């Protein structure tokens, strides 16, 4: 067995999927035949239960990255309570976190903060690998000291991945250190979180790097960053007679998305060195799947109120470019009160932050968007509103459902157009809101008797036209069906141009509350049903394939049902926010808390279980009617409010908070410039 220090520059320190480079071309992806996939899984399962500790931990990583996270959790969680060695506890905790249980991050943070230095480096390294940093205090202390440069580098890596530019600069400076161990670690880190500018830095140092392990780190980092000479060196290293170099090359082949390495990786499945087999199996499974984008999840309240008459509902946000402090975006949140009767909503209010959520004003009533009085003393209102910024008009557009209420707050649907597509605008230059208008639809006495674009994510196309997903019901009732409305908007009037394909299912109320996203040239639609969540795709945003049920990448049902789901679209990955069963939340109505975020496999239309994180908390009451939006290139938000009417907090903590869940990306979202 190697010493702890040697392992840090060798085996245990070379773990983890890298961040995809921002702005890169779509990454290549292989198709793995069933026989090879099963061989990979067998290699990893055998490794997980093998006699050597660190190869077993590497096998756990490979299983999680290959879509078998449930097996990892079942095997490793009992071991965390019995293992006493701090370094090994970090390895176990890290892989539990990677497999989806982020509560184990506290183990690594406690070890890093402990007075015993035995586990410090492993703790910082492990936190880096699974994109965790806690409150950063222990990592900042480790980064600030200079007595243990390996610890400093690992802490710098974790902080840099969390967005600290000074930490990334420190790693780049230590690339010029005189000790091969330290500049080798710096090279490895830059391969994980660097950018194309680091290719020249690495090449400038390469001529002095003669020790085999640091040189492999340089070569593999170059390969990951897109350098062709680095890729060629990685492929040569797959045939190295040195077990460790062969293992490292097998690890990095998938990080570099090197499809040319596939034949050799398949050979390595039968290698005599266990860790080489394990890493080859991991890379083959990863090359057959999407690149994952690490992200940090956190939440904070934008507002809190308890009232016996109402609770706040439907908070959704949109960024208004350049209208916040220091040229940053302002963020407008639309929100309304849920009153005593079921689905009885007030007129619209708004909140605003100019400092990206540090402080908020409101809720402020919008007189132009208040209730109106209709015939027979009915109330005309608009609910389920989603705001969005329109680049071609320079206005904020609000889209929701017009509906009719009786004097007791019951919804009335006995007439055509009782539900309509309602829209209004906000002009930031004049601070003016327009009154609600209605989209004129055909066949309102038959096919489009009720039209409801509520709780939906809609899109602006490059030509300024809009794609608005909606659900509708024919005269006489029956299941809801979903379609997409292609509309023009000149800044004042919304006009229907055409409608897309129509989709429903026979179960429950059909398909409704659809949300639309565009990723890598393809449109994705997620849909609500009473018993399951569905997903489908389209090349043009109008004509969609038959919907299929959402599942995890291990084939098991996602467990999301009878509530909405929404997209977070990143230039390098597609993400879904949702609620689901199976999260110790059966005491919550419809399992509508917590709210999760996870990356989606856009090819197989599955949620990558290993990427799932709880974003908004479960505190005894349901969430579920929420919004999701990109705010800056580094952050997207999911917003929701606790469904609690009364004067006392819930025993589990709910107090009527309006939540902002922040998803901080490890690489910029280049959809936002």
C-alpha positions as CSV (number, residue, x, y, z in Angstrom):
1,X,0.0,0.0,0.0
2,X,1.3,3.5,-0.9
3,X,1.9,6.1,1.7
4,X,-0.8,8.8,2.3
5,X,1.2,11.5,0.5
6,X,2.0,9.3,-2.5
7,X,-1.6,8.4,-2.8
8,X,-2.6,12.0,-2.9
9,X,-0.4,12.6,-6.0
10,X,-1.6,9.3,-7.3
11,X,-4.5,7.0,-6.9
12,X,-7.0,8.6,-4.5
13,X,-6.5,12.1,-5.7
14,X,-7.5,11.5,-9.3
15,X,-11.2,11.2,-8.8
16,X,-14.2,13.0,-10.1
17,X,-15.8,14.2,-13.3
18,X,-14.6,17.5,-14.7
19,X,-16.5,20.6,-15.5
20,X,-17.3,20.9,-19.2
21,X,-15.5,23.8,-20.8
22,X,-17.8,26.8,-21.4
23,X,-18.6,27.6,-24.9
24,X,-17.3,24.3,-26.2
25,X,-18.8,22.4,-29.1
26,X,-21.4,19.7,-28.2
27,X,-19.4,16.9,-26.7
28,X,-19.1,13.5,-28.4
29,X,-21.1,10.6,-27.1
30,X,-20.8,6.9,-27.8
31,X,-23.3,4.2,-27.9
32,X,-22.4,1.3,-25.6
33,X,-23.7,-2.1,-26.5
34,X,-25.6,-4.0,-23.8
35,X,-22.9,-6.7,-23.4
36,X,-20.1,-4.1,-22.8
37,X,-22.4,-2.1,-20.4
38,X,-23.1,-5.2,-18.4
39,X,-19.3,-6.0,-18.3
40,X,-18.6,-2.5,-17.0
41,X,-21.2,-2.9,-14.3
42,X,-19.8,-6.3,-13.3
43,X,-16.3,-4.9,-13.0
44,X,-17.5,-2.1,-10.8
45,X,-19.7,-4.3,-8.6
46,X,-16.9,-6.7,-8.0
47,X,-14.6,-3.7,-7.3
48,X,-17.0,-2.3,-4.8
49,X,-17.0,-5.5,-2.8
50,X,-13.2,-6.1,-3.2
51,X,-10.6,-6.2,-0.4
52,X,-8.8,-3.0,-1.3
53,X,-10.4,0.1,0.2
54,X,-9.6,2.9,-2.3
55,X,-10.3,0.8,-5.5
56,X,-13.6,0.0,-3.8
57,X,-14.3,3.7,-3.4
58,X,-13.3,4.3,-7.0
59,X,-15.8,1.5,-8.0
60,X,-18.5,3.3,-6.0
61,X,-17.7,6.5,-8.0
62,X,-18.0,4.6,-11.3
63,X,-21.2,2.9,-10.3
64,X,-22.8,6.3,-9.4
65,X,-21.5,7.9,-12.6
66,X,-22.8,5.0,-14.6
67,X,-26.4,5.3,-13.2
68,X,-26.2,2.8,-10.3
69,X,-26.3,5.2,-7.4
70,X,-28.9,3.3,-5.4
71,X,-26.5,0.3,-5.1
72,X,-23.7,2.6,-3.8
73,X,-25.9,4.1,-1.1
74,X,-27.1,0.8,0.0
75,X,-23.5,-0.6,0.3
76,X,-21.7,2.5,1.7
77,X,-24.1,4.1,4.2
78,X,-23.8,1.4,6.8
79,X,-20.0,1.6,6.5
80,X,-19.8,5.3,7.4
81,X,-21.0,4.6,10.9
82,X,-18.4,2.0,11.6
83,X,-15.3,3.3,9.9
84,X,-13.0,5.3,12.2
85,X,-10.1,6.3,10.0
86,X,-10.6,10.0,9.0
87,X,-9.2,9.6,5.5
88,X,-11.4,6.6,4.7
89,X,-14.4,8.3,6.2
90,X,-13.8,11.1,3.8
91,X,-13.8,8.6,0.9
92,X,-17.0,7.0,2.0
93,X,-18.8,10.3,2.7
94,X,-17.7,11.7,-0.6
95,X,-19.2,8.8,-2.6
96,X,-22.4,8.9,-0.5
97,X,-22.7,12.6,-1.5
98,X,-21.9,11.8,-5.1
99,X,-24.6,9.1,-5.1
100,X,-27.2,11.7,-4.0
101,X,-27.2,11.9,-0.2
102,X,-25.7,15.4,0.5
103,X,-26.1,15.1,4.3
104,X,-22.8,13.2,4.3
105,X,-21.0,16.4,3.4
106,X,-21.1,17.3,7.0
107,X,-18.6,14.4,7.7
108,X,-16.0,15.9,5.4
109,X,-16.5,19.4,6.8
110,X,-16.2,18.1,10.4
111,X,-13.0,16.3,9.6
112,X,-11.5,19.4,7.9
113,X,-12.4,21.5,10.9
114,X,-11.0,19.0,13.5
115,X,-7.7,19.6,15.3
116,X,-6.4,16.2,14.0
117,X,-4.6,16.9,10.7
118,X,-4.8,13.2,9.6
119,X,-7.8,13.7,7.4
120,X,-7.5,17.4,6.4
121,X,-6.2,16.9,2.9
122,X,-8.6,14.1,2.1
123,X,-11.5,16.2,3.4
124,X,-10.6,19.3,1.3
125,X,-9.9,17.1,-1.8
126,X,-13.2,15.2,-1.3
127,X,-15.2,18.4,-0.9
128,X,-13.7,19.7,-4.1
129,X,-14.6,16.5,-6.0
130,X,-18.3,16.7,-5.1
131,X,-18.7,20.5,-5.2
132,X,-19.3,21.0,-1.6
133,X,-17.9,23.8,0.6
134,X,-20.2,24.4,3.6
135,X,-19.9,27.8,5.0
136,X,-16.4,28.0,3.5
137,X,-14.7,28.9,6.8
138,X,-12.7,25.8,7.2
139,X,-11.7,25.8,3.5
140,X,-10.7,29.4,3.7
141,X,-8.5,28.7,6.7
142,X,-6.9,25.7,4.9
143,X,-6.3,27.9,1.9
144,X,-4.8,30.8,3.9
145,X,-2.1,28.6,5.6
146,X,1.2,27.9,3.8
147,X,2.7,25.1,5.9
148,X,0.9,22.3,4.0
149,X,0.8,23.2,0.4
150,X,-1.1,20.1,-0.6
151,X,-3.9,21.1,1.8
152,X,-3.7,24.6,0.4
153,X,-4.1,23.4,-3.1
154,X,-7.0,21.2,-2.4
155,X,-8.8,23.9,-0.4
156,X,-8.1,26.3,-3.3
157,X,-9.6,23.9,-5.7
158,X,-12.8,23.6,-3.7
159,X,-13.1,27.4,-3.3
160,X,-12.2,28.0,-7.0
161,X,-14.9,25.6,-8.1
162,X,-17.3,27.6,-5.8
163,X,-16.4,30.8,-7.6
164,X,-13.5,32.3,-5.7
165,X,-11.2,33.8,-8.4
166,X,-8.3,34.3,-5.9
167,X,-8.2,30.6,-5.2
168,X,-8.0,29.8,-8.9
169,X,-5.2,32.3,-9.3
170,X,-3.3,30.7,-6.4
171,X,-3.5,27.3,-8.2
172,X,-2.2,28.8,-11.4
173,X,0.7,30.4,-9.5
174,X,1.6,27.1,-7.8
175,X,1.9,25.5,-11.2
176,X,5.4,27.1,-11.2
177,X,6.4,25.6,-7.8
178,X,9.7,23.7,-7.6
179,X,8.3,20.6,-6.0
180,X,6.9,18.1,-8.6
181,X,4.3,16.9,-6.2
182,X,2.8,20.4,-5.8
183,X,3.0,21.5,-9.5
184,X,1.6,18.1,-10.4
185,X,-1.4,18.6,-8.2
186,X,-1.9,22.1,-9.6
187,X,-1.9,20.7,-13.1
188,X,-4.5,18.2,-12.2
189,X,-6.7,20.9,-10.6
190,X,-6.5,23.1,-13.7
191,X,-7.5,20.1,-15.8
192,X,-10.7,20.0,-13.6
193,X,-11.6,23.6,-13.4
194,X,-9.3,25.6,-15.7
195,X,-10.1,27.0,-19.2
196,X,-8.4,27.2,-22.6
197,X,-6.0,29.8,-21.3
198,X,-4.4,27.2,-19.1
199,X,-3.2,25.2,-22.1
200,X,-0.3,27.6,-22.6
201,X,0.5,27.7,-18.9
202,X,0.7,23.9,-18.8
203,X,2.8,23.6,-22.0
204,X,5.2,26.3,-20.7
205,X,6.0,24.1,-17.7
206,X,5.9,20.7,-19.4
207,X,9.5,20.6,-20.5
208,X,10.8,20.6,-16.9
209,X,8.4,17.9,-15.8
210,X,10.3,14.6,-15.9
211,X,8.7,12.6,-13.0
212,X,6.2,10.2,-14.5
213,X,3.2,10.9,-12.3
214,X,3.3,14.7,-12.5
215,X,3.9,14.5,-16.2
216,X,0.9,12.3,-16.6
217,X,-1.1,14.9,-14.7
218,X,0.1,17.6,-17.1
219,X,-0.7,15.5,-20.2
220,X,-4.1,14.5,-19.0
221,X,-5.0,18.0,-18.0
222,X,-4.1,19.2,-21.5
223,X,-6.2,16.5,-23.0
224,X,-9.2,17.6,-20.9
225,X,-8.7,21.2,-21.9
226,X,-8.9,20.2,-25.5
227,X,-5.2,20.1,-26.5
228,X,-4.6,17.5,-29.3
229,X,-1.0,16.6,-28.1
230,X,-2.4,16.0,-24.6
231,X,-5.0,13.7,-26.1
232,X,-2.4,11.7,-28.0
233,X,-0.3,11.4,-24.8
234,X,-3.3,10.2,-22.8
235,X,-4.0,7.5,-25.4
236,X,-0.3,6.4,-25.2
237,X,-0.6,6.3,-21.5
238,X,-3.4,3.8,-21.7
239,X,-0.8,1.3,-22.8
240,X,1.8,2.2,-20.2
241,X,3.6,-0.6,-18.3
242,X,3.1,1.5,-15.1
243,X,-0.1,0.4,-13.4
244,X,-0.8,3.9,-12.0
245,X,-0.2,5.8,-15.2
246,X,-2.4,3.3,-17.1
247,X,-5.1,3.8,-14.4
248,X,-4.9,7.6,-14.5
249,X,-5.2,7.6,-18.3
250,X,-8.3,5.4,-18.0
251,X,-9.8,7.8,-15.5
252,X,-9.2,10.9,-17.7
253,X,-10.2,9.4,-21.0
254,X,-13.9,10.1,-20.2
255,X,-13.1,13.6,-18.8
256,X,-11.4,14.4,-22.1
257,X,-14.4,12.9,-24.0
258,X,-11.8,10.9,-26.0
259,X,-13.7,8.5,-28.2
260,X,-10.4,7.4,-29.7
261,X,-9.6,5.7,-26.4
262,X,-12.6,3.4,-26.5
263,X,-10.9,0.3,-28.0
264,X,-8.2,0.4,-25.4
265,X,-10.6,1.1,-22.6
266,X,-12.5,-2.1,-23.6
267,X,-9.2,-4.0,-23.4
268,X,-8.6,-2.6,-20.0
269,X,-11.8,-4.2,-18.7
270,X,-9.6,-7.4,-18.5
271,X,-6.5,-5.7,-17.1
272,X,-4.6,-7.5,-14.4
273,X,-4.6,-4.3,-12.2
274,X,-7.9,-3.9,-10.4
275,X,-8.0,-0.1,-10.4
276,X,-7.2,0.1,-14.1
277,X,-10.2,-2.2,-14.8
278,X,-12.4,-0.1,-12.5
279,X,-11.4,3.2,-14.1
280,X,-11.8,1.8,-17.7
281,X,-15.4,0.6,-16.8
282,X,-16.2,4.1,-15.3
283,X,-14.9,5.9,-18.4
284,X,-16.8,3.7,-20.8
285,X,-20.1,4.3,-18.9
286,X,-19.4,8.0,-18.8
287,X,-18.6,8.3,-22.5
288,X,-22.0,6.7,-23.2
289,X,-23.7,9.5,-21.1
290,X,-23.8,13.3,-21.0
291,X,-21.2,15.4,-19.4
292,X,-22.5,16.5,-16.0
293,X,-22.3,20.1,-14.8
294,X,-21.6,20.4,-11.0
295,X,-23.7,23.0,-9.2
296,X,-24.3,24.3,-5.7
297,X,-27.8,24.5,-4.2
298,X,-28.8,26.9,-1.5
299,X,-31.9,28.7,-0.4
300,X,-32.9,31.9,1.5
301,X,-36.2,33.7,2.2
302,X,-37.3,36.7,0.1
303,X,-40.2,37.3,2.4
304,X,-42.1,35.8,5.3
305,X,-45.6,36.3,6.6
306,X,-48.2,34.3,8.5
307,X,-51.9,35.3,8.1
308,X,-55.2,33.6,9.0
309,X,-56.7,34.9,5.8
310,X,-54.2,33.9,3.1
311,X,-50.7,32.7,2.2
312,X,-48.5,33.9,-0.6
313,X,-48.5,31.8,-3.7
314,X,-47.1,31.4,-7.2
315,X,-43.8,33.4,-6.8
316,X,-42.0,33.5,-10.1
317,X,-39.1,35.7,-11.2
318,X,-37.6,37.2,-14.3
319,X,-34.3,39.1,-14.7
320,X,-34.5,42.6,-16.2
321,X,-31.1,43.2,-17.8
322,X,-29.1,46.3,-16.6
323,X,-31.7,47.6,-14.2
324,X,-30.1,46.5,-11.0
325,X,-27.2,47.8,-9.0
326,X,-23.8,48.3,-10.8
327,X,-25.3,47.3,-14.2
328,X,-26.5,43.9,-12.9
329,X,-30.0,42.7,-13.6
330,X,-32.9,43.7,-11.4
331,X,-35.2,40.8,-10.6
332,X,-39.0,41.1,-10.6
333,X,-41.0,38.5,-8.7
334,X,-44.7,38.3,-9.4
335,X,-46.8,36.8,-6.6
336,X,-50.3,36.6,-5.3
337,X,-52.4,35.6,-2.3
338,X,-54.1,32.2,-2.0
339,X,-57.3,33.0,-0.2
340,X,-59.7,30.8,1.8
341,X,-61.3,28.8,-1.0
342,X,-59.4,26.3,-3.0
343,X,-57.5,27.9,-5.9
344,X,-58.9,31.3,-5.1
345,X,-56.3,33.9,-5.8
346,X,-56.0,37.7,-5.4
347,X,-54.9,40.2,-7.9
348,X,-51.2,40.4,-8.8
349,X,-48.4,41.8,-6.6
350,X,-44.7,42.1,-7.3
351,X,-41.5,42.2,-5.4
352,X,-38.2,43.5,-6.6
353,X,-34.5,43.1,-5.8
354,X,-31.7,45.2,-7.3
355,X,-28.9,43.4,-5.6
356,X,-29.5,39.8,-6.7
357,X,-31.7,38.9,-3.8
358,X,-29.8,40.4,-0.8
359,X,-32.7,42.8,-0.2
360,X,-36.2,42.9,-1.5
361,X,-39.0,45.5,-1.7
362,X,-42.7,44.5,-1.6
363,X,-45.0,42.7,-2.0
364,X,-46.5,45.7,-3.7
365,X,-50.0,45.6,-5.2
366,X,-50.3,46.3,-9.0
367,X,-53.5,48.3,-9.4
368,X,-53.6,47.7,-13.2
369,X,-53.6,43.9,-12.5
370,X,-56.1,43.7,-9.7
371,X,-59.5,41.9,-9.8
372,X,-62.2,43.2,-12.1
373,X,-65.9,42.9,-11.6
374,X,-67.7,40.9,-14.3
375,X,-71.3,40.0,-15.0
376,X,-73.6,38.8,-12.2
377,X,-71.2,40.2,-9.6
378,X,-68.5,37.7,-10.7
379,X,-64.8,38.4,-10.1
380,X,-62.5,38.3,-13.1
381,X,-58.9,37.5,-12.0
382,X,-55.6,36.2,-13.5
383,X,-53.6,33.4,-11.8
384,X,-50.6,31.1,-12.4
385,X,-48.5,33.9,-13.9
386,X,-45.1,33.5,-15.4
387,X,-43.0,36.6,-16.2
388,X,-40.2,36.7,-18.8
389,X,-38.0,39.3,-20.4
390,X,-38.5,40.0,-24.1
391,X,-35.3,41.1,-25.8
392,X,-37.0,42.3,-28.9
393,X,-39.3,44.7,-27.1
394,X,-37.3,45.6,-24.0
395,X,-40.3,44.8,-21.8
396,X,-41.3,42.2,-19.2
397,X,-44.1,40.0,-20.4
398,X,-46.5,38.3,-18.0
399,X,-48.5,35.3,-19.2
400,X,-51.2,33.6,-17.1
401,X,-54.8,32.3,-16.9
402,X,-57.8,34.6,-16.8
403,X,-60.6,33.0,-14.8
404,X,-64.0,33.7,-13.3
405,X,-64.9,33.5,-9.6
406,X,-68.3,33.3,-7.9
407,X,-69.0,35.6,-4.9
408,X,-67.8,32.7,-2.7
409,X,-64.5,32.2,-4.6
410,X,-65.5,29.1,-6.6
411,X,-64.1,28.9,-10.1
412,X,-66.8,29.2,-12.9
413,X,-66.3,27.2,-16.1
414,X,-69.8,27.1,-17.5
415,X,-69.1,29.5,-20.4
416,X,-66.6,29.6,-23.3
417,X,-63.4,31.5,-22.5
418,X,-63.9,31.1,-18.8
419,X,-60.2,30.3,-18.9
420,X,-58.2,32.4,-21.4
421,X,-54.5,33.3,-22.1
422,X,-54.0,36.6,-20.3
423,X,-51.0,38.8,-20.8
424,X,-49.6,42.1,-19.6
425,X,-46.3,44.0,-19.7
426,X,-44.0,45.9,-17.4
427,X,-42.0,48.8,-18.9
428,X,-38.8,49.3,-16.8
429,X,-37.9,52.6,-18.3
430,X,-41.2,54.1,-17.2
431,X,-42.0,51.8,-14.4
432,X,-45.5,51.2,-15.9
433,X,-47.7,48.1,-15.9
434,X,-50.2,47.5,-18.7
435,X,-53.7,46.1,-17.9
436,X,-54.5,42.5,-18.7
437,X,-55.4,41.6,-22.3
438,X,-56.6,38.3,-23.7
439,X,-55.2,36.3,-26.6
440,X,-57.9,35.8,-29.2
441,X,-58.3,32.1,-29.9
442,X,-60.4,30.2,-32.6
443,X,-63.0,27.6,-31.8
444,X,-63.7,28.9,-28.3
445,X,-67.2,27.3,-28.4
446,X,-65.8,23.8,-29.1
447,X,-62.1,22.8,-29.2
448,X,-60.6,25.7,-27.2
449,X,-63.5,26.1,-24.8
450,X,-61.0,26.6,-21.9
451,X,-57.4,27.7,-22.6
452,X,-55.0,27.7,-19.7
453,X,-51.3,28.7,-20.1
454,X,-50.8,28.6,-16.4
455,X,-47.6,27.8,-14.5
456,X,-45.8,27.3,-17.8
457,X,-42.4,28.2,-19.1
458,X,-42.6,29.9,-22.5
459,X,-39.8,30.9,-24.9
460,X,-38.9,33.9,-27.1
461,X,-37.5,32.8,-30.5
462,X,-34.7,34.7,-32.3
463,X,-37.2,36.2,-34.6
464,X,-39.2,37.7,-31.7
465,X,-42.1,35.3,-31.9
466,X,-43.1,33.3,-28.9
467,X,-43.7,29.7,-28.1
468,X,-46.3,29.4,-25.4
469,X,-47.2,25.9,-24.1
470,X,-50.8,25.7,-22.9
471,X,-53.4,23.1,-21.9
472,X,-56.9,23.3,-23.0
473,X,-60.3,21.6,-22.6
474,X,-63.0,21.1,-25.2
475,X,-66.7,22.0,-24.6
476,X,-68.3,19.3,-22.6
477,X,-65.2,18.6,-20.4
478,X,-62.9,15.6,-20.6
479,X,-59.2,15.3,-20.3
480,X,-56.9,18.3,-20.7
481,X,-54.7,18.2,-23.7
482,X,-51.5,20.2,-24.2
483,X,-50.3,22.1,-27.3
484,X,-47.9,24.9,-28.0
485,X,-49.1,28.3,-29.3
486,X,-46.9,30.1,-31.8
487,X,-47.6,33.8,-31.4
488,X,-46.3,37.2,-32.5
489,X,-46.0,40.1,-30.1
490,X,-45.3,43.6,-31.1
491,X,-44.9,45.0,-27.6
492,X,-48.6,45.6,-27.2
493,X,-50.7,42.9,-28.8
494,X,-50.2,39.1,-28.7
495,X,-51.5,37.3,-31.8
496,X,-51.9,33.6,-32.5
497,X,-50.0,32.4,-35.6
498,X,-50.4,28.6,-35.4
499,X,-50.9,25.8,-32.9
500,X,-48.7,22.7,-32.5
501,X,-49.4,19.0,-32.1
502,X,-51.8,18.0,-29.3
503,X,-51.1,15.5,-26.6
504,X,-53.0,13.9,-23.8
505,X,-53.3,10.6,-21.9
506,X,-56.4,8.8,-20.6
507,X,-55.4,8.7,-17.0
508,X,-56.7,11.4,-14.6
509,X,-57.2,14.8,-16.0
510,X,-54.9,14.3,-19.0
511,X,-51.7,16.3,-19.6
512,X,-51.5,19.9,-18.3
513,X,-49.2,22.6,-16.9
514,X,-46.6,22.1,-19.6
515,X,-43.2,23.9,-19.5
516,X,-40.9,24.4,-22.5
517,X,-37.1,24.6,-22.8
518,X,-34.6,24.8,-25.7
519,X,-31.3,23.0,-25.3
520,X,-28.7,22.2,-28.0
521,X,-31.1,22.9,-30.8
522,X,-34.0,20.7,-29.5
523,X,-37.1,21.6,-27.7
524,X,-38.1,19.8,-24.5
525,X,-41.6,19.8,-22.9
526,X,-42.4,18.5,-19.4
527,X,-46.0,17.8,-18.5
528,X,-48.1,17.2,-15.4
529,X,-50.5,14.3,-15.0
530,X,-52.3,13.2,-11.9
531,X,-50.3,10.0,-11.5
532,X,-47.0,10.7,-13.2
533,X,-44.8,13.4,-14.9
534,X,-44.2,13.1,-18.7
535,X,-41.6,14.5,-21.1
536,X,-41.4,14.8,-24.9
537,X,-39.2,16.5,-27.5
538,X,-39.5,18.5,-30.8
539,X,-37.2,19.8,-33.5
540,X,-39.3,22.9,-34.1
541,X,-41.0,23.6,-30.8
542,X,-44.5,22.9,-32.2
543,X,-44.6,19.2,-33.3
544,X,-43.7,16.9,-30.5
545,X,-43.2,13.1,-30.2
546,X,-45.6,11.0,-28.1
547,X,-44.8,11.9,-24.4
548,X,-43.2,9.3,-22.2
549,X,-43.1,9.0,-18.4
550,X,-40.1,10.6,-16.6
551,X,-37.7,8.1,-15.1
552,X,-34.3,8.1,-13.4
553,X,-31.4,6.9,-15.4
554,X,-31.6,3.5,-13.6
555,X,-35.0,3.1,-15.3
556,X,-37.0,3.6,-12.1
557,X,-40.0,5.9,-12.0
558,X,-39.1,9.5,-11.1
559,X,-41.9,9.6,-8.6
560,X,-43.1,13.0,-9.6
561,X,-46.9,13.3,-9.9
562,X,-49.8,15.7,-9.7
563,X,-47.7,18.8,-9.7
564,X,-45.7,20.8,-12.1
565,X,-42.0,20.5,-13.0
566,X,-39.8,23.2,-14.6
567,X,-36.6,23.5,-16.6
568,X,-33.3,25.1,-15.8
569,X,-31.5,25.4,-19.1
570,X,-27.7,25.8,-19.2
571,X,-25.6,26.2,-22.3
572,X,-23.9,23.0,-21.4
573,X,-26.6,20.9,-19.8
574,X,-30.4,20.6,-19.2
575,X,-31.8,20.5,-15.7
576,X,-35.2,19.7,-14.2
577,X,-36.8,21.0,-11.0
578,X,-39.5,18.8,-9.5
579,X,-41.0,17.2,-6.4
580,X,-41.3,13.4,-6.0
581,X,-42.1,10.5,-3.7
582,X,-39.5,8.6,-1.8
583,X,-37.9,11.4,0.1
584,X,-39.3,10.6,3.5
585,X,-42.1,13.0,2.6
586,X,-45.2,11.0,2.6
587,X,-46.6,13.3,5.3
588,X,-46.7,16.1,2.7
589,X,-49.7,16.4,0.5
590,X,-48.9,15.0,-2.9
591,X,-45.2,14.7,-1.7
592,X,-44.9,18.4,-2.7
593,X,-41.7,19.1,-0.7
594,X,-38.8,19.3,-0.9
595,X,-38.1,20.6,-4.4
596,X,-35.3,18.9,-6.2
597,X,-33.0,19.9,-9.0
598,X,-31.1,17.4,-11.2
599,X,-29.5,17.2,-14.6
600,X,-31.3,15.5,-17.4
601,X,-29.9,13.1,-20.0
602,X,-31.2,14.8,-23.1
603,X,-30.8,11.8,-25.3
604,X,-32.5,9.2,-23.2
605,X,-34.9,11.7,-21.5
606,X,-34.0,10.5,-18.0
607,X,-33.1,12.3,-14.8
608,X,-29.5,11.6,-13.7
609,X,-30.0,10.4,-10.1
610,X,-26.4,11.1,-9.1
611,X,-26.9,14.8,-9.8
612,X,-30.0,15.3,-7.8
613,X,-30.0,17.8,-4.9
614,X,-32.7,19.1,-2.7
615,X,-33.0,22.8,-3.3
616,X,-36.0,24.0,-1.3
617,X,-36.7,22.5,2.1
618,X,-39.6,20.4,3.4
619,X,-40.8,22.0,6.7
620,X,-44.1,20.3,7.3
621,X,-46.2,21.9,4.5
622,X,-46.4,21.5,0.8
623,X,-44.7,23.6,-1.9
624,X,-45.2,22.7,-5.5
625,X,-46.6,25.7,-7.4
626,X,-43.2,27.2,-8.2
627,X,-41.1,28.9,-10.9
628,X,-37.6,28.5,-12.4
629,X,-35.6,31.0,-14.3
630,X,-32.0,32.0,-15.3
631,X,-30.9,35.1,-13.5
632,X,-27.2,35.6,-14.4
633,X,-24.7,33.4,-16.3
634,X,-23.7,32.0,-12.9
635,X,-27.0,31.6,-11.2
636,X,-30.5,30.3,-11.9
637,X,-33.3,30.5,-9.3
638,X,-36.2,28.3,-8.3
639,X,-38.9,30.2,-6.3
640,X,-41.8,28.9,-4.2
641,X,-43.8,29.7,-1.0
642,X,-44.9,27.6,1.9
643,X,-48.6,26.7,1.8
644,X,-49.5,27.7,5.4
645,X,-52.6,29.8,6.4
646,X,-52.6,30.7,10.1
647,X,-50.8,32.6,12.8
648,X,-48.5,30.0,14.1
649,X,-45.5,28.3,12.5
650,X,-45.7,24.6,11.7
651,X,-43.9,22.3,14.2
652,X,-41.5,21.3,11.5
653,X,-40.5,24.9,10.8
654,X,-42.7,26.3,8.1
655,X,-43.6,29.9,8.7
656,X,-45.0,31.2,5.5
657,X,-41.6,31.8,3.8
658,X,-41.3,32.8,0.2
659,X,-38.2,31.0,-0.9
660,X,-35.5,31.7,-3.4
661,X,-33.5,28.6,-4.3
662,X,-30.2,29.4,-5.9
663,X,-28.5,27.0,-8.3
664,X,-24.9,28.3,-8.7
665,X,-23.2,26.8,-11.8
666,X,-19.6,25.7,-11.8
667,X,-19.2,27.0,-15.3
668,X,-20.9,30.0,-16.9
669,X,-24.2,29.6,-18.6
670,X,-23.5,31.1,-22.0
671,X,-27.1,31.4,-22.9
672,X,-26.9,34.6,-20.9
673,X,-24.3,37.1,-22.0
